[in-house]
Amino acid sequence: MKSAARFVSVLAAALAAVAPGHAYAGGATKPAVAAVNPGKPPVPERPVEPPPPPPPLADELTDEELAALAAEIETIEIVDEAPPGAHTTLDEQTLERAEEDDIHKILSRVAGVYLRDEDGYGLRPNIGMRGAAAERSAKVALMEDGVLIAPAPYSAPAAYYFPLVTRMSRVDVVKGPSAIQFGPNTVGGAVNLIGATMPAEREAYIDAALGSDLYGKLHGRAGEVGKNWSVLAEYVKLRSDGFKELDGGGPTGFDKDDASLRLRAGDFDVRAGYAREVSNETYTGLTDADFALAPQRRYRGTALDRMAWDHVRLRVDHHRALGDHRRIHTTAYRHWFHRAWGKIDAFVGERDLAGILAEPEAGANPIYYAILTGAADSQAPEEELIRGTNDRRFVSQGVQSTFQAEERWGATAHQLDAGVRIHFDRADRVRHEDAYRMAGGELVRSERPRATVLDSRAETIALALHAQDRMRWRRLEVVGGMRVELLDMRYGDYLADGASVGASEAVVIPGGGALYHVTDQLALLAGVHRGFVPAAPSMSSNGRPELSVNYETGARWRSDILAADLIGFFSDYSNLKGTCTFSTGCSAMQEGDQFDGGRVHVWGVEAQAAAEIPLGGAWSAPLSAAYTWTDSRFRTAFASDFAAWGEVAVGDELPYLPPHQLALSGALAAPRWELGAGVRWHGEVRDVAGQGAIPAEARVDALFTIDLTLHVTLRRWAELYATCDNLLDEQVIVARRPYGARPNPPRLVTVGYKARF
């Protein structure tokens, strides 16, 4: 009996010496996968619970106490850091290895994420997850360091602003039940962008690059540390002349600046930032015939198209530890965003650009097509082009507080998360329309007076609460939680005699999942949660939110070398919402309107894997793969004014939802250099809901690209790198909305220099 007691005592001491969360059951170490980690949790900076005190000597225990101790040792097994559900983390090493400024290319490495290209640079990303529409990322919870970053996340969530990914140190993508922590949108999931960490000592960083189309990047960061304080300053400039070629010449590129300052003193963290962009971008594409001849062409009629925006962000954080296992984190934030996008939208004669470019030879379309391209002059008032300027001002502000704790209750270990947020946002929309006539290949302001066709305000006050418990017992982990959203929405139309409407809404969003460790490496998981997207606070909205029930099940593998997830998902929509924006092809009078799509089923499979293969000596091969198969079906038939749906029959597929997409990346790494390659492919998709073979005029092409990277480290203050995106120079139609066919970027080459001091 004494020998058995000593064995128990020694085993307990050995287990106590390994911190929870840093060991698997049986003592296997956590895999050091540096590329894409499918299972790393999305909540940053969570301290790991310290080990319990060593047990008393076996000789001091009775037989009953020894039995109880043995049972406890077997029961409290912290077998994995990642909670149940699909989580992927793109860490700093992965981001630096890719050297990408486009969030689309970064997120293409994550299974279950859908991306729709638009301008080729990711200036205005379109991100969707598990069937949730990618349009302007409006149905995904977008955050920067845990704070909502859309211009008006409730009132106008379309993400015309997006932080520069080049200044991020990590990107976390969370799907499944854990996503209910990050509302208001909980159907597909959440993307949390993590900025640079505060320095532990004085440091500086410089990244400068030049590339195709006069691309330029300058990224500088400097930090200083005092006795009880630290400060971090950062500046980024990105610019390019653009890869498109305007008929007759003219700018098609962009210029972006972002400056930020962060100060930490004691328990307080203060941040301020300012960003701006000027981009000569357009919504107007090409006819299919023109695209086949010159995909980079831009018509003369788009010469004055231009977006300009400014963004100001302020934030104060307070951290407080409440003992060794409890802490509270409170954040107050305020964001201002102003954008003005002037672009050609239509002809005065109510000629739709999409219709003209789809059928340039039909009826009177050849006349308008010739004017749009600058080949003919405007001869009558109805042949004048309308340049609409969408002038928008947004405010987003709030206070949020989260509480985290680790507890042991009997034979179970618990990780508790609870939070509350009071949030206010407002969107002021004004649209002016000016008329221009084409004269000698130039746009000339006509005598038609400026018209104001939209002047409205939408605002929302939201109280959100969430609570979640992650429980561990032996080899079983169970997570359960709930989110509550209380919304008060107002909408005013200043062109309709100040008429306004209001609505209130309360919704409960539950979710839960389980993870069972079959072996030290293999685990099975399952989960279910409610999906919710609030209705827009507009006079045209019928007030019905988007609701769904979302399921997932699969398996997870973790070993010293390989981390992999294989997960199937099914989303059962009781009411799918479509929201009108100009980028979907809606008219000025429809912008902000919402349409009901009724019942929809979306299902698929996600496969995500990452490995760090040792090759002997100091050489290694980091590898990663992400594959997604998706299918979708409308379960009700209807006719819709929403351009992306149209006449819908039962069994029609959702638009812009690729059935197959694949991303592979690998590298050969040595101590002072690394050569990497990436492959991205997605199948063709529909521009409009339908089924069967996709008609040529509604088809968005499949795309296959190869990217190369090379890094050479000479000294800490001298690292050289080169990248080649789209090595094969493949260009296809990647979007048809709102007006005509638009391409992905051609081959782009950059060379850069980094220094760390």
N, C-alpha and C positions, 0 to 999 in steps of 0.2 A: 504493500500500500504506500510506503514511504517513497519507493522508487517512482511509482505512478504519480504521486503528488509532486515530486521534484520535476518530473517531466512536464506536468501541467504548469508549474511555476516558471520553468525556463521558457516554455513556449509562450506563455503570456508576456514575459519580459521581452522576448524577441519581437512579438507583434506590437507591443507598445513602443518599441524603438523605431518603428516605421510610421511616419506621419500618415494619417488618413488622406486618401486622395493621391498619394504618391506610390501606391503599390496595388497590385492586383491580388485577388485571392490566390493563395499559394505562394506569394512572394515574387511573382514575375514582375520585372520592372516595366514602367510605362514606356511604350515605343517612342523613340526619338525621331518622329517623322517631321521633317522641317518644311515640306512642301505644302500640301493641302491636308489639313487635319479634319476629317469629317465629324469627329466626335468632340471637339473642344467646346466647352460651354460658351454661350455668347455673353454672359454677364462678366465684365472685367473686374479685376482687382478684388476678388473674393479671398480673404485670408483662409488658409487651411486650418482646420481645427487641430490644436496641439494634442499629442497623445495623452491618454489618461495616466494617472500616477501608477507606478508599478504595484502589482498586487502584494499582499503580505506573504511572508515565507510560508511554505507549505506546512511546515511543522506546527505553525500556529493556528491552523485551520482544522475544523472538524470535518468528518466525512461529508456531511450535508453541505458545508460551505465549499468544499472542494468540488462537489458535483455542480453546484450553482456556478462556480467560477468557470469550470470547463464548459458549461452550457453557454455562458456569456461570451467566452472566447470564440466559440464556434458561431455564435449568432452575429456579432458585430463585425461584419466583413465589408470594408469600404473597397469595393471591387472596381470602381470606375469613376473618373471625374465627370464624364458627360452624363447628363440626365437622360431619361427616355426621350425619344424623338429624334428628328433629323436636325443636326447642327453641323455647320461647316465654318471653319475659321481659316482665312487667308492671312497668314502672319507676315511680319515685316520682311522676313527673308524671301518669302514668295513674292511680295509686292516689289521688292528691289530687284529680284531676279527677272521679273517680267518687264520692268521699266516702262509701264503703260500709264498714260494720262487719261485714258478712256475707261470709265467704269464698266462699260459694256464688255470690253475685252477681259477685264478682271473677273467679272461675275460669270463669264462664259465657262469658267472652271468649276462652277457649282451646279450639281445636278438639280433638276426641278425648278430652275430659273429660266424665264423666257425673256428675250431681249429683242427689241425692234429698233434697228438702226434708222437714222434720220438724216443727220448732217455729216456723218463719218468721223466725228471727233468726240461724240458723247456729250455735247454741250447741253442738250436737254434730253436726259436719259428716259428710256421707256423700259421699265422693269416690271415683270409679272412673275407670279409663282403659282405652281400647281393649278393652272387654269385661270387664275385671277388675271384680268386684262393687263397688258403691259403699258397701255396708253398713259403716258406721262407719269408712270409709277404711282398713279393715284390710288391704287388698291393695295399698296404695300406700305407698311409702317417704316418710314425712313427716319433715321436718327443719327446724330453726331454726338458721341460720348453719352448716349442714353437720353438725349433731348430731341424731340421732334424737330425736323429741319425743313419740311415743306413750307412754302410761303404762308399758307393758312390751312393747317392740317385737317380741320373740320369743315370750314366754309368753302375752301377752294384748294383741294389737296394736290392738284396737278403740279408736278415738280418742275417748273420752269427755272428754278434755282437748284443747283446741286454743288456741294463742296468739291474742291479740287482733290482728286484721289491721290495726287502726288504728295500731298502733305500728311497723308494718313499712315499710321504704323500698323494698322490691322483692320480687317473687314470681317465682321461676324454676320453670318446668315443663319437665321433660325426659322424652322418650320414645325408644324405639328402643334401639340397641346401647349408647349412652352411659349408659343407666340402670343397667347392671350395676355401675357404680361405687358405687351407692347402695343396696345391699341392706339387709335380707335379701329383701324382696319385689321381684322384678324382672320381673314379667309386664307390667304396664301402664306404669309409670314412677315418677317421683319429683316431689315438690313441696318446694322449698327456700324457706323464708321468711327474708328478709334483714332484720335489724333496723336501727335507726338507726345511721348511721356516726359515728365519733368526730369531734368538732369540730376544726377547724384553728385556731380562735380562740374567744374567749369568745362564747357565744351563748345565746339562750333562745327558747322557742317555746310558744305557748298556742293551744289550739283548744277552744272552748266552743260547744255547740249545744243547742237545745231543739226538741222536735217532738211529733208526734201521740202520743197515749196516754201523755203525760207522759214522753216520751223525753228523756234527758239525757246529755250527754257532756262530760267535762272531761279534757283531755289536756295535760299540761305536761311540758316537757323543758328542761333547762338543762345547759350544758357549760362547763368551764373548762380552760384550757391553761397549763401551766407550761413550764419549760425542757426537761425530759426526761420530762414526764408529762402526762396529760390525764384528765379525769373527766367522766362523763355520768350524770345522774340523770333518771329518767323516771317519771311516774305517769299512769295512765289510770283513769277511772271511767266506766262505762256503766250505765244503768238504764232501765227502762221499766215501766209498769203493765201492759203486755201488751195485745194486741188482742182476745183471747178474753173472753167474758162468762160468768162462772160463775153458774149458776142460784142465786138467792138472794143473790148477791153474794159477793165474796171476791177475794183476790189471784190474778192469773194472769201476773204479770210477772217480771222478773229484776233482779238487782243484781250487778255485777261490779267488782272492783278489781284493779289490776295495778301493782306498784311494782318498779323495778329500779335497780341501780347498777352502773356499769362503770368500771373504773380501768385505765389503760394506763400502764406505766412501763417504758421500755427495750424489751426483747423480750417482756415479759410483759403479758398482758391478763387481768384478773380480773373476773368478772361474778357477780352475785347477784340473785335475783328472787323475789318472792312474789306469788301470785295467788289469788283466791278468787271463788266464785260461790254465790249463793243464787237458785234459780229455782223458781217455782211451776209446774213443767211436769208434764205427764201423758203417758202412752202411750195413753190412751183417747180415741177419736174419737167419731163420731156414726153413726147409721143414715143411709142414703141419703136417706130421707124428711126427717129432721130437718136434714140438711145443706142440702137444697134450700130449706128455710124460713129457716134461720138458720145459715150456715156458721161463724160465730164463737162459737156456743154451746158451753158445757161443762156436762156433767151434774153434779148435786149430789154424786154419789158420788165425784167426783175432788177434792173440796174440800181434802183433806189431802195431796194429791200434792205432793212437794217434793224437789228435788235440792240438796245442799250439798256443795261440794268445796273443798279447799285444795291448792295446788301450790307446792313450793319447788324452785328450780333454782340450782345452783352450777356454776361452770365456770372453768377456768384454761387459757389458751392461751399457747403459746410459739412465736414466729416466729424463724427463723434463716436468714439468707441465706448460702449456700455459694458465694460468688463472684457474678458478674454474671448467670449463667444457671441457677443451682440454688438451691433453697430447701427448707426442711423446716418443717412446721407440725404441732405436737403439741397435743392437747387432752385434758384430763381433765375429766370431768363426772359429776354425780350429781343425780338428780331424785327427789323424793318426791311422791306423789300419793295423797290420801285422798278418797274420795267415798262418800256415803250417799244413796241415792235410795229414798225411800219412796213407794209408789204402789199403787193398787188394781189387782190382777192377776186375780182370779177370785172366785167364790163358794165357800163352804165345801162346798157340795153338788157340787163339781167341775163347775160350770157355766162353760164357756169364754166369756169376754167377746166374743171374735171371732165365735163362733157366734151369740150372743145378738143382737149388733148387725147381723150379716148377715141374720138371719131373725127379727126381733123378734116376729112373729106366729105362729111355729111352736111347737106343743106347749105346754110350760109357760114358754116364753120371755117372754110378756107379763108374767108375775109378776115375773121377775127384772129385766126392762127397767124396770118401774115402780119397783122398789126402787132401781135404779141412778140413775134420774133424780130420786129423792126424792119421787115421786108416791104411793108406798105404803111402809108400814113393814115391817120384817122380822118375820115371825110365827113362824119356826122356826129352829133352829140352822143348817140347811142354806141358809137365806136370808141368812146373815151374809156380809159382804164381807171378803175377805182383803186386807189391806194388807201387801205384802211390802217389806221394806227390804233392798236389796242394798248391803251394807257392804263396800267394797273398799279395800285398801291396796296400793300399788305402789311398787317401787324400781327405778330404771334407772340404771346407772352403768357407766363404762368409761373406757378410754384409747385414743385413736386418733392415728395419725401418718401424714401424707401427705408424699410427696416429689415435687417437680415440677422439671423441667429442660427446657431447649431445647438441642438439639444439631444439628450439621451433620455428616453422614457422607457424604462424596463429593458426589454431585449431589442429595442429599435433605436436607430439613430435618425434624427430629423434635421433637415435643412429648411428653415422657414424664410419666406419672402413675403413682404406685404408692402403696399404702397398706396399713396393718394396723390392726386394731381388736380389742381384747379387751373383751368386753361381758358384763355380768351383769344379769339382771332377774328380778323376782319379783312374783307376783300372789297376794295372800291374799284369798280370797273367803269371805264369811260372808253368809248370808241368814236373816233373822228374819221370821216371819210372825205378825201380830196380826189378830184378828178384830174387826170392827165391825158393829154393826147400825144400820140406818136407822130413826130415830125422830123423827117430826115434821119431816122434812126435814133432820135433822142426823145426822152419824155419831157414834155413841156406842160406846166401847170395851166389848166384851162380856166375859163371864166366862171365855171360852175362853182357856187359858194360852198364852203366847207359845211358838212352836215354832221351833227352829233346824233348817232343812232342808238347809243346805249349809255346810260348813266345810272348805275345801281350800286347798292351796298348790301353785302351779306355778312352777317356776323353770328358767332356762336360762343356761348359760355358752356363749358363742359366740366363736370365733376366726374373723375374716373377713380375707381378704387379696385385694387386687385390683391389677392392673397393666394399663396401657393405653399404646399408642404411636400417636400421630397423625403420620403421615408425609406429607410434601408433595413432589411431584416434578412439575415443570412445572405443567400444569393439573389434575393428578390429586392427590386427597387420599384417603388410606386410613387408617382407624382400626381397630385390633384390640386386643382385651383379654380378660381372664379374671378371674372372681371365684371364690374358694374359700370355702365356709362349712363350718366344723367345729362341730357342735352337740352339747352334752350336756344332756339335758332330764330333769327330775324332776317327778313329780306325786304328791302325798300327799292322801288323803281321811281327815280326822280323825273323820268320822262312821262310817267303816268300819274301826274298830279300828286306825286309823293306817296302813292298807294303802297302799302306795306302789308306783309303777312308775317305770321309767327307760328311756331310749332314747338312743342316739347316732346321729349322722348326719353324713355327709360328702358334699358335692356340689360339682361343678365346673360353673361357669356361664360359657360362652364367648360372645363376641359380636364382631361386626365390621361395618364399613360402608365405603362408598366414595362420593366426591363428585367428579364430573368437570365442570369449567368449560368448557361449550361456547363461551360468549362471556364478555365481561366482566360481563354481567348474568345470563345463564342458566346454571344448573348442574343436572345430573342426579344423583340419589342413590339408593342402595339399601343395605339392611342386613338382618342376621339376628342373633338372639340367643336364648339359652335363657331361658325364664321359670321362676321358682322361688318358691314360697311354702312355708315350713316347716310341717310338721304340728304341731298343738297338743300340748303335753305333758300329755295327760289320759288317764285310765284307759280312756275310751271310744274314744279315737282308735286307728285301726289303724296309725298311724305312717307312712302313705303321704303324701308331700308333694304339692303341686300342681305339675305340670310341664307345660311347653308349649314349642313352638318358634314364634318370632314373626318375621314378615317385614315389611319396608316397602320401598316404592319410590316415587319421585316426582321432582318438579322444584322448583327454588328460583329465584326472581328477585330480584335486588337492583339498584336504580338509585338515583339521587339523590332520587327522590320516593317510589318504591314498593318495599316489601319484601313478598314473597308466597311461600307454600309450598303445594304441592298434592301430597299424599302418600296413597297407598293402603297399607293394612295388612291382614295376615292372621295370626291367632293360632290355632295348631293345638294344642289341649289334649289331652294323653294322659290326664290325670286332673284334672278340675275339682273343687275343694273347696267345700263349703258349710259355714259355721260358724254354730252356733246362738248367738244372743243374744236378749234379751227384745225388742229392736226388730224382729227378724225374725218374731216370733210364737211363739218356742219357749217351752216350760215351764221352770219353775225347775230341774227335774231334768235338762233337756237343755242348759242353758247351758254353753257351752264345747265341747260335742260337735261333731264334724266328720263330714261325710258325703261320700262319693265320688259324683261325677256322671259319671264315665267320660269318654269322648271328646266334645269339643265343638269346633266351628269358629266363629270370630268374624271377620268381615271388614268393611271399610268404607273410606271416603274422608274425609280431612281437608283442608279448605281454609282457609287463614289468610292474611290480608292486612292491611297497615297502610300509610298514606300521610300525608304532610304536604304539602298542596297550597298553594303560595303564591298569594295573591289580590291581590297588589300592595300597595305600601307596607309597613306592619308587620302586615297582616292575613294570616291563614292559616286553613286548614280541616283539622284532624287527623281522619282517618277510619280505621276499623278494621272488619273483618268476620271472622267465624269460622263455618264450617258443617261439620257432621259427618253423614255417612250411615253407618248401621251395620246389619248383619244378623248373626244368630246361629242356630246349629242344634245341638241335641243329636244325637250320632251313635250313641247307644246308648239302649235302652229299659230302664226299671227303675221300681220303686216305692220311694219314699223317705219317711222320717219327717221330713225337712227340709221345713218348712211352705211354703217358697217354690217347691219343686219338685213334691212330690206324685207323682202317676202320670205318668211321663214317657214319651212315645213318640218314636221317631226322627223328627227334623224339627221338634220343638218349639223355640220361641224362649225365650231366657233372659228372666226377669222384670226389670223396671225398667231396660230398655235401650232408650231411645228410638230409633226408626229414623231420625228427622230432628231436628236441632236447629240453631238459627241465632241468632247474636248480631251486631247491627250497632250501631255507635256513631259519632257525628260531632259536631263542634263548629265554631262560628264564633268565632275567637279574635282579639282586638285587644290592644294593649299593656296596657290596664287592665281589660278585662273579657272574659268568655268565656261563651257560651251553648251548652250541649251537650244531646244527646238520645241515648238508647239504646233499642234494641228487642231483646227476647229472646223466643224461641219454641221450644217443643219439642213434638213429636207425642205422641199418647197411648201409654201403655205398659201392659204386663201386670203384674198383681200376682202371678200364678202362671204357671209355665211352661205353654206351650200353643202352638197354631197356628191359623191362620184368623182369623175375626172374634173380637174380644175380647168376652166376655160382660159385660154392664153391671156385674154384681156383682164382677168381677175387673178392671175397667178403671180406670186412673188417667188423668185427663183431660189433653188438650193444653192448653197455657197460652201466652197471648200477653200481654206486658206492655210498657209504654212508661215510661221513666224520663227525667226532666228535671233538669238542673243549671244553676246560674247562679253565676258568681264575679265579684266586683267588687273590684279592688284600689285602695284610696284612698291608702294609704301602706304602707311596709314593715310598719308596726305596726298596720295596719288593713285587713284583707281580710274582706269579707262574702260569704257564700255561702248558697244555698238549694237544696234538692233536693225532688223529688217522685217517689217510687217508686210504681209501679203507677198511673199517671195515670188509666187507665180504670176503676180500682177493680174489676178482674176477679178473682173468687175461684172456684177450682175444686178438685176433689179432687186433691191432690198426693201423697197416701200413704194406704194402707189398713192398713199394718202398724204395730204388732201388733194393735190392736183398733179397727176402725172407720175411717170417712172423716175425713181432716184437711185443713184448707185452707192455701193460701198466704196471706201477709199482705194486708190491704186497702190502700187508698191511704194512704201515709205521707208526711207533709210535715215537713221540718226546716229550721231557719234557724240559721246559725252565724257565729262571728267567729273570725278567726285573727290572730295577731300574731307577728312575728319581730323579735327584738332583737339 
